[in-house]
Amino acid sequence: MSFIVIFLGIIAVLFAAVFLTKRRFGILGLALAAGAVLSNLWVGDLTPIIAEAGIVIVKPPLESVVATGLTLLPALILLASGPTYKKVAQRVVGAAAFAVLAVSLLLEPLSAALVIDNNGRPLYDFFAQYRTIIITICLMFAVGDILLTKHIKRHKESS
């Protein structure tokens, strides 16, 4: 299957998951960053353990699957709860930012797992070239989104 189809399919699934759950990008974006750090720290140690447990995957490589899972897991857990957007436009922007940040953080495992054909090369090269900038802007947006999240103030009951 074409790299473009799979790449855009991943973006679409991630976008839909965040859009439908109405979750704010700030928490999810920082969870993706935490997942990327966990992936960098643990993929080398966890892959042999998972392989010894009897899980054998040839294509895509098990290491790519583990790296993808570790990167996405914290954000996927947080899809179940947390602050939400009220307006559709906010949901669209937040879901798009989440999907773009996720594929930027997953670029290495995806490139190891997929064959990048001639049609997909420009898309891959764009994300590879601007990956650092995309991740930085998305993480700044995530922090800003958290700062804009309104918390419910609880009043103390008078005794």
C-alpha positions as a Markdown table, in Angstrom:
| # | Residue | x | y | z |
|---|---|---|---|---|
| 1 | Met | 0.0 | 0.0 | 0.0 |
| 2 | Ser | 1.2 | 3.5 | -0.7 |
| 3 | Phe | 3.0 | 5.5 | 2.0 |
| 4 | Ile | 0.7 | 8.4 | 1.4 |
| 5 | Val | -2.4 | 6.4 | 2.0 |
| 6 | Ile | -1.1 | 4.9 | 5.3 |
| 7 | Phe | 0.3 | 8.2 | 6.5 |
| 8 | Leu | -2.9 | 10.1 | 5.8 |
| 9 | Gly | -4.9 | 7.2 | 7.2 |
| 10 | Ile | -3.0 | 7.5 | 10.5 |
| 11 | Ile | -3.6 | 11.3 | 10.5 |
| 12 | Ala | -7.3 | 10.8 | 9.9 |
| 13 | Val | -7.7 | 8.2 | 12.6 |
| 14 | Leu | -5.9 | 10.3 | 15.2 |
| 15 | Phe | -7.8 | 13.4 | 14.1 |
| 16 | Ala | -11.1 | 11.6 | 14.4 |
| 17 | Ala | -10.3 | 10.1 | 17.8 |
| 18 | Val | -9.5 | 13.5 | 19.3 |
| 19 | Phe | -12.3 | 15.4 | 17.5 |
| 20 | Leu | -15.0 | 12.9 | 18.5 |
| 21 | Thr | -13.9 | 12.9 | 22.2 |
| 22 | Lys | -13.7 | 16.7 | 22.2 |
| 23 | Arg | -10.6 | 16.6 | 24.3 |
| 24 | Arg | -8.3 | 19.6 | 24.6 |
| 25 | Phe | -5.1 | 19.5 | 22.7 |
| 26 | Gly | -2.9 | 20.8 | 25.6 |
| 27 | Ile | -3.0 | 17.7 | 27.8 |
| 28 | Leu | -3.0 | 15.3 | 24.9 |
| 29 | Gly | 0.0 | 17.1 | 23.2 |
| 30 | Leu | 2.1 | 16.9 | 26.4 |
| 31 | Ala | 1.1 | 13.3 | 26.8 |
| 32 | Leu | 2.4 | 12.6 | 23.3 |
| 33 | Ala | 5.7 | 14.3 | 24.2 |
| 34 | Ala | 5.9 | 12.2 | 27.4 |
| 35 | Gly | 5.2 | 9.1 | 25.3 |
| 36 | Ala | 8.0 | 10.0 | 22.9 |
| 37 | Val | 10.4 | 10.3 | 25.8 |
| 38 | Leu | 9.2 | 7.0 | 27.2 |
| 39 | Ser | 9.6 | 5.4 | 23.8 |
| 40 | Asn | 13.2 | 6.7 | 23.4 |
| 41 | Leu | 14.0 | 5.4 | 26.9 |
| 42 | Trp | 12.3 | 2.0 | 26.8 |
| 43 | Val | 11.9 | 0.7 | 23.3 |
| 44 | Gly | 15.3 | -1.0 | 23.3 |
| 45 | Asp | 14.6 | -2.8 | 26.6 |
| 46 | Leu | 10.9 | -3.6 | 26.0 |
| 47 | Thr | 11.2 | -5.0 | 22.5 |
| 48 | Pro | 13.2 | -8.1 | 23.5 |
| 49 | Ile | 10.9 | -8.8 | 26.4 |
| 50 | Ile | 7.9 | -8.6 | 24.2 |
| 51 | Ala | 9.6 | -10.9 | 21.6 |
| 52 | Glu | 10.4 | -13.4 | 24.3 |
| 53 | Ala | 6.8 | -13.4 | 25.4 |
| 54 | Gly | 6.0 | -15.0 | 22.0 |
| 55 | Ile | 4.8 | -11.9 | 20.1 |
| 56 | Val | 6.5 | -12.2 | 16.7 |
| 57 | Ile | 6.0 | -9.5 | 14.1 |
| 58 | Val | 8.1 | -9.3 | 11.0 |
| 59 | Lys | 6.4 | -6.5 | 9.0 |
| 60 | Pro | 6.3 | -3.9 | 10.4 |
| 61 | Pro | 9.3 | -4.6 | 12.7 |
| 62 | Leu | 8.4 | -5.2 | 16.3 |
| 63 | Glu | 10.6 | -2.3 | 17.4 |
| 64 | Ser | 8.5 | 0.1 | 15.3 |
| 65 | Val | 5.3 | -1.3 | 16.8 |
| 66 | Val | 6.6 | -0.9 | 20.3 |
| 67 | Ala | 7.9 | 2.6 | 19.7 |
| 68 | Thr | 4.5 | 3.6 | 18.2 |
| 69 | Gly | 2.6 | 2.1 | 21.1 |
| 70 | Leu | 4.8 | 3.7 | 23.8 |
| 71 | Thr | 4.5 | 7.1 | 22.1 |
| 72 | Leu | 0.7 | 7.0 | 21.7 |
| 73 | Leu | -0.3 | 5.2 | 24.9 |
| 74 | Pro | -0.3 | 8.1 | 27.4 |
| 75 | Ala | -2.4 | 10.3 | 25.0 |
| 76 | Leu | -4.8 | 7.4 | 24.3 |
| 77 | Ile | -5.3 | 6.9 | 28.0 |
| 78 | Leu | -6.1 | 10.5 | 28.5 |
| 79 | Leu | -8.7 | 10.5 | 25.7 |
| 80 | Ala | -11.1 | 8.9 | 28.3 |
| 81 | Ser | -11.2 | 12.0 | 30.5 |
| 82 | Gly | -10.1 | 15.5 | 30.9 |
| 83 | Pro | -11.0 | 19.0 | 29.8 |
| 84 | Thr | -13.0 | 19.4 | 26.5 |
| 85 | Tyr | -13.6 | 22.0 | 23.9 |
| 86 | Lys | -17.1 | 23.5 | 23.5 |
| 87 | Lys | -16.8 | 25.0 | 20.0 |
| 88 | Val | -16.4 | 23.0 | 16.8 |
| 89 | Ala | -13.6 | 25.2 | 15.4 |
| 90 | Gln | -11.6 | 24.7 | 18.6 |
| 91 | Arg | -12.1 | 20.9 | 18.2 |
| 92 | Val | -10.9 | 21.0 | 14.6 |
| 93 | Val | -7.8 | 23.0 | 15.4 |
| 94 | Gly | -7.0 | 20.8 | 18.5 |
| 95 | Ala | -7.5 | 17.5 | 16.7 |
| 96 | Ala | -5.4 | 18.7 | 13.7 |
| 97 | Ala | -2.6 | 19.8 | 16.0 |
| 98 | Phe | -2.7 | 16.5 | 17.8 |
| 99 | Ala | -2.6 | 14.5 | 14.5 |
| 100 | Val | 0.3 | 16.5 | 13.1 |
| 101 | Leu | 2.3 | 16.3 | 16.4 |
| 102 | Ala | 1.7 | 12.6 | 16.6 |
| 103 | Val | 2.9 | 11.8 | 13.1 |
| 104 | Ser | 5.9 | 14.1 | 13.6 |
| 105 | Leu | 6.8 | 12.2 | 16.7 |
| 106 | Leu | 6.2 | 8.9 | 15.0 |
| 107 | Leu | 8.1 | 9.7 | 11.8 |
| 108 | Glu | 11.1 | 7.5 | 12.7 |
| 109 | Pro | 9.1 | 4.4 | 13.6 |
| 110 | Leu | 6.8 | 4.9 | 10.6 |
| 111 | Ser | 9.8 | 5.3 | 8.2 |
| 112 | Ala | 11.3 | 2.1 | 9.6 |
| 113 | Ala | 8.0 | 0.2 | 9.2 |
| 114 | Leu | 6.8 | 1.5 | 5.8 |
| 115 | Val | 8.4 | 1.5 | 2.4 |
| 116 | Ile | 8.5 | 5.1 | 1.2 |
| 117 | Asp | 7.6 | 5.1 | -2.5 |
| 118 | Asn | 8.2 | 7.9 | -5.0 |
| 119 | Asn | 4.8 | 9.3 | -4.5 |
| 120 | Gly | 5.2 | 9.5 | -0.7 |
| 121 | Arg | 8.8 | 10.8 | -0.8 |
| 122 | Pro | 7.8 | 14.6 | -0.9 |
| 123 | Leu | 5.4 | 14.2 | 2.1 |
| 124 | Tyr | 8.0 | 12.3 | 4.1 |
| 125 | Asp | 10.7 | 14.7 | 3.2 |
| 126 | Phe | 8.5 | 17.7 | 4.2 |
| 127 | Phe | 7.9 | 16.2 | 7.7 |
| 128 | Ala | 11.5 | 15.1 | 8.0 |
| 129 | Gln | 12.8 | 18.6 | 7.1 |
| 130 | Tyr | 10.4 | 20.5 | 9.3 |
| 131 | Arg | 9.9 | 17.9 | 12.1 |
| 132 | Thr | 11.7 | 19.9 | 14.8 |
| 133 | Ile | 9.8 | 23.1 | 14.0 |
| 134 | Ile | 6.5 | 21.3 | 13.8 |
| 135 | Ile | 7.1 | 19.6 | 17.2 |
| 136 | Thr | 8.2 | 22.8 | 18.8 |
| 137 | Ile | 5.3 | 24.8 | 17.6 |
| 138 | Cys | 2.8 | 22.1 | 18.6 |
| 139 | Leu | 4.3 | 21.8 | 22.1 |
| 140 | Met | 4.2 | 25.6 | 22.5 |
| 141 | Phe | 0.5 | 25.5 | 21.4 |
| 142 | Ala | -0.1 | 22.6 | 23.9 |
| 143 | Val | 1.3 | 24.6 | 26.8 |
| 144 | Gly | -0.7 | 27.7 | 25.7 |
| 145 | Asp | -3.8 | 25.6 | 25.5 |
| 146 | Ile | -3.3 | 24.4 | 29.1 |
| 147 | Leu | -2.8 | 27.9 | 30.3 |
| 148 | Leu | -6.1 | 28.8 | 28.7 |
| 149 | Thr | -8.0 | 25.9 | 30.2 |
| 150 | Lys | -10.4 | 27.2 | 32.8 |
| 151 | His | -10.6 | 25.3 | 36.1 |
| 152 | Ile | -13.7 | 25.0 | 38.1 |
| 153 | Lys | -13.3 | 27.0 | 41.4 |
| 154 | Arg | -14.8 | 25.3 | 44.4 |
| 155 | His | -16.1 | 27.5 | 47.1 |
| 156 | Lys | -15.5 | 26.5 | 50.7 |
| 157 | Glu | -18.6 | 25.9 | 52.7 |
| 158 | Ser | -18.9 | 28.2 | 55.6 |
| 159 | Ser | -19.2 | 26.4 | 59.0 |
